[in-house]
Amino acid sequence: MKIAIFFTPAVLTPWMENVNRETTHFVLAHMPTEWNGKIVACRGCNENLLNQLSDFDVLFNLSYGYRKMSQVDMARWLEWNRLIHTASSSNAMELAQDKGLLPDICRLLGYLTPEIVTNLEELEPDTFYLSKPRWGSCHRHIQIFKGREIDLTAQDCSLDFIIQPYIYGREFSVAVIPEIRHKGYSFKGYTSLPPVEIVPSTEHNLYIAGQEYGPTRRVFDPVLATSVNHQLQEQALTLHLALGLRGMSRTDFRVDHAGRLYVLDINAMPNFDPNRSLFPALCNHHGVDLTQLIRSVVEKSLQAASDLSLEECESQYETIF
């Protein structure tokens, strides 16, 4: 089987994702030995790239867009050109990335998520809120502020940003992978791994994953009640299936001081940087065989491609465009 490790250099992606030589060679090193793998860089969605990619059976998709194209746009371009790739479908990915829809999706499933503020005049002066981009799955461009600190004359609840109450508590992330031999919560061919906790390195009440509000560290075996651990894994897996995601995903949660779980974000296309990204670190910690994982992800993409007829693919494209 011929596999292309398809990526866009980080500087050419809209969010400057952690996609680099280390990422692509890390994936290549864990490919099954009987596969013929090759790294292919996207430097423009053109005829030349299409000719290159058409030579492969499957694309291991690490392309997070190109210039103004998002990762959803890239997945859509691949699908329209009948190229099989390992990320979720563009439709499912778009649903997962739209944080404006997340409260409605969670409400249907009986899950909690911070409500979206639709009227800035209702902000409580001494309450902390969080502003973040409506689209995407990176912990960037997030701001934490008190209600009194926002300028009502200069800002509005635009389509590009959403404002939510800041949830005090512990933050966790749960990875979902195709079902392989592993301990974890499993259902319908997928497994959710035990959660990792994101902990502020200093005594801060306000923090987010990443470094924007102070350094954080990862605790891969957090002390958790069995019931909360189970709920985190179950909700991440249910969301993965409900949104029609395939391959891999990662969902972020906050657990407040009363033990209530809040869904924060769903990452439909986790990064594979071996040093900085959370997903491969989670897999390594829990003993997931990365070669077997890559094999299973590719098999899921081939199965999905065989289930989608040409007429369905054209119908999807016409609906979207």
C-alpha positions in Angstrom: 0.0 0.0 0.0 1.3 3.5 -0.9 0.7 6.0 1.8 1.4 9.8 1.6 2.1 11.6 4.8 0.4 14.8 3.7 1.2 18.0 5.5 1.4 21.7 5.2 4.4 23.4 6.6 3.4 25.2 9.8 4.2 28.7 8.5 1.7 28.2 5.7 -1.2 27.1 7.9 -3.7 29.7 9.2 -2.9 28.9 12.9 0.8 28.1 12.6 0.2 24.5 13.9 3.1 22.3 15.2 3.7 20.6 11.9 7.4 20.1 11.1 10.0 17.7 10.0 9.9 16.0 13.4 6.1 15.4 13.1 6.2 13.9 9.6 9.3 11.7 10.2 7.8 10.5 13.5 4.7 9.3 11.6 6.9 7.8 8.9 9.0 5.9 11.4 5.8 4.3 12.9 4.3 3.2 9.6 3.8 -0.5 9.1 7.0 -1.9 7.5 5.1 -3.4 4.6 3.7 0.0 3.5 5.4 2.3 1.1 5.3 5.7 2.9 6.4 9.0 1.5 6.2 12.6 2.8 4.3 15.1 0.6 4.1 18.8 1.4 1.2 21.0 0.4 2.4 24.3 -1.1 -0.8 25.1 -2.9 -3.9 23.2 -4.0 -3.2 23.0 -7.6 -2.9 20.4 -10.5 0.7 19.6 -9.6 -0.3 18.6 -6.0 -3.3 16.7 -7.2 -1.1 14.7 -9.6 1.3 13.9 -6.8 -1.4 12.8 -4.4 -3.3 10.7 -6.9 -0.4 8.3 -6.9 -1.2 7.1 -3.4 -3.8 4.8 -1.9 -4.4 6.8 1.2 -3.2 10.1 2.6 -2.3 10.3 6.3 -3.7 13.8 6.7 -1.6 16.2 8.7 -2.6 19.2 6.6 -4.1 22.0 8.7 -5.0 24.1 5.8 -3.1 26.4 3.5 -2.9 30.2 3.7 -6.5 31.2 4.1 -7.8 27.6 3.7 -8.7 25.9 7.0 -8.2 22.3 7.7 -11.9 21.8 6.9 -11.4 23.5 3.5 -8.4 21.2 2.9 -10.4 18.1 3.8 -13.1 19.3 1.5 -10.7 19.8 -1.4 -9.3 16.3 -0.9 -12.8 14.7 -0.8 -13.9 16.6 -4.0 -10.9 15.2 -5.8 -11.7 11.7 -4.6 -8.6 11.4 -2.5 -8.9 9.1 0.6 -7.5 10.7 3.7 -7.4 9.7 7.4 -8.9 12.8 9.0 -12.7 13.0 9.7 -14.9 14.1 6.9 -15.1 17.8 6.2 -18.7 17.9 7.4 -18.0 16.2 10.7 -14.9 18.3 11.2 -16.8 21.5 10.6 -19.4 20.5 13.2 -16.7 19.7 15.8 -14.9 23.0 15.2 -18.0 25.2 15.5 -18.0 26.2 19.2 -21.2 28.2 18.5 -23.0 24.9 18.0 -21.5 23.0 21.0 -24.1 24.1 23.6 -26.9 22.8 21.4 -25.1 19.5 20.6 -24.3 18.9 24.3 -27.8 19.8 25.3 -29.2 17.1 23.0 -26.8 14.6 24.7 -27.6 15.8 28.2 -24.1 17.1 28.7 -23.0 20.5 30.1 -20.9 23.2 28.3 -20.4 26.8 29.2 -23.3 28.9 27.8 -22.6 31.5 25.2 -23.2 35.1 26.1 -25.3 36.7 23.4 -25.9 40.1 25.0 -22.8 41.9 26.4 -24.9 44.2 28.5 -25.8 41.2 30.6 -22.2 40.6 31.7 -21.7 40.7 35.5 -19.1 43.4 36.4 -17.1 41.2 38.8 -17.5 37.9 37.0 -14.7 36.4 34.9 -15.5 35.5 31.3 -13.6 33.8 28.5 -13.4 35.0 24.9 -12.2 32.6 22.2 -12.5 32.1 18.4 -15.7 30.4 17.4 -13.8 28.2 14.8 -10.8 26.1 15.2 -9.3 23.9 18.0 -6.2 25.6 19.1 -5.7 27.2 22.5 -4.8 30.6 20.9 -6.3 34.0 20.9 -8.2 33.2 24.2 -8.7 36.1 26.6 -9.9 36.0 30.2 -11.5 39.2 31.6 -14.0 40.6 34.1 -17.3 41.8 32.8 -16.5 45.4 33.6 -13.3 45.3 31.5 -15.0 44.9 28.2 -15.7 48.0 26.1 -19.4 47.7 25.1 -19.0 50.4 22.5 -16.0 48.7 20.8 -17.0 45.1 20.8 -19.9 42.9 20.0 -20.7 39.2 20.0 -19.5 38.7 16.4 -19.7 35.4 14.4 -15.9 35.0 14.8 -15.6 35.1 18.6 -17.8 33.7 21.5 -17.9 34.8 25.1 -18.6 32.3 27.9 -18.4 32.3 31.7 -15.1 31.1 33.0 -15.5 27.7 34.7 -13.3 27.3 37.8 -12.0 23.8 38.4 -9.8 21.1 36.9 -9.1 20.7 33.2 -8.8 17.4 31.5 -8.3 16.1 27.9 -9.5 12.7 26.6 -8.3 11.1 23.4 -10.4 8.8 21.3 -8.8 6.3 19.0 -9.9 3.3 16.9 -10.5 0.3 19.1 -7.3 -1.8 19.6 -6.2 -4.0 22.4 -6.1 -1.5 25.2 -7.7 -0.7 28.5 -10.2 2.1 28.2 -13.9 2.8 27.6 -14.9 1.2 24.2 -18.0 1.4 22.1 -18.8 0.8 18.4 -15.2 0.3 17.3 -13.6 3.2 19.2 -11.8 3.5 22.6 -11.4 6.6 24.8 -8.1 6.7 26.7 -8.0 7.7 30.4 -7.9 11.4 30.8 -4.8 13.6 31.2 -5.1 16.6 33.6 -3.7 20.0 32.6 -2.4 21.7 35.8 -1.2 25.2 36.2 2.5 25.2 37.3 1.8 28.0 39.8 -1.0 28.8 42.2 -3.3 30.4 39.6 -7.1 30.2 39.7 -7.3 31.4 36.1 -5.5 29.3 33.5 -6.0 27.5 30.2 -4.1 24.7 28.4 -0.9 26.1 26.9 1.2 29.0 28.1 -0.9 32.1 27.5 -2.0 32.5 31.1 1.1 31.0 32.8 2.8 27.7 32.3 0.9 24.4 32.6 2.0 20.8 33.0 0.5 17.4 32.2 -0.5 14.9 34.8 -1.1 11.6 33.1 -2.4 9.6 36.0 -4.6 12.2 37.8 -6.3 11.4 41.1 -10.0 11.1 40.1 -13.1 9.5 41.4 -13.9 6.4 39.3 -17.3 7.8 38.4 -15.8 11.1 37.1 -13.1 9.2 35.1 -15.7 7.0 33.5 -17.9 10.1 32.7 -15.0 11.9 31.0 -14.2 8.9 28.8 -17.8 8.1 28.0 -18.7 11.7 27.0 -15.6 12.1 24.8 -16.4 8.8 23.0 -20.2 9.7 22.7 -19.3 13.1 21.2 -16.9 11.5 18.8 -19.6 9.1 17.5 -22.4 11.6 17.6 -20.5 14.0 15.4 -19.6 11.3 12.9 -15.9 11.7 13.6 -13.5 9.0 12.4 -9.9 8.1 13.2 -8.8 10.2 16.2 -10.1 13.1 18.2 -9.5 14.8 21.5 -12.0 16.5 23.8 -11.2 19.0 26.5 -13.3 19.3 29.7 -13.5 21.3 32.9 -14.7 19.6 36.1 -16.0 22.3 38.5 -15.7 22.3 42.3 -19.1 20.6 42.5 -18.0 17.7 40.3 -20.0 18.9 37.2 -18.4 18.1 33.8 -18.3 20.9 31.2 -17.3 20.1 27.5 -15.0 22.9 26.3 -13.6 21.9 22.9 -13.5 19.0 20.4 -10.3 18.6 18.4 -11.3 16.6 15.4 -7.7 16.4 14.0 -5.1 16.1 16.9 -1.5 17.0 16.1 1.3 14.4 16.0 4.3 16.5 17.0 6.2 14.0 19.2 7.6 16.6 21.5 4.9 19.3 21.9 1.6 17.7 21.1 -0.6 16.1 23.7 -2.0 13.3 21.6 1.1 11.1 21.0 2.1 11.7 24.6 -1.2 10.3 25.8 -0.8 7.3 23.5 2.8 6.7 24.6 1.9 6.9 28.3 -0.9 4.4 28.0 1.1 1.9 26.0 -0.8 2.4 22.7 1.2 0.8 19.9 1.5 3.7 17.4 2.1 1.5 14.4 -1.1 -0.4 15.2 -2.9 2.9 15.8 -1.8 4.2 12.4 -2.8 1.0 10.8 -6.3 1.2 12.4 -6.7 4.8 11.4 -5.9 4.0 7.8 -8.3 1.1 7.9 -11.1 3.4 9.2 -10.5 5.8 6.3 -10.6 3.0 3.7 -13.8 1.6 5.2 -15.4 5.1 5.2 -14.4 5.6 1.6 -16.0 2.3 0.6 -19.2 3.2 2.4 -19.5 6.6 0.6 -20.8 6.3 -3.0 -19.9 8.6 -5.8 -23.5 10.0 -5.8 -23.3 10.8 -2.0 -19.9 12.5 -2.5 -21.2 14.7 -5.2 -24.4 15.5 -3.2 -22.2 16.5 -0.2 -20.2 18.8 -2.4 -23.2 20.5 -4.0 -24.8 21.0 -0.6 -21.7 22.6 0.8 -20.8 24.8 -2.2 
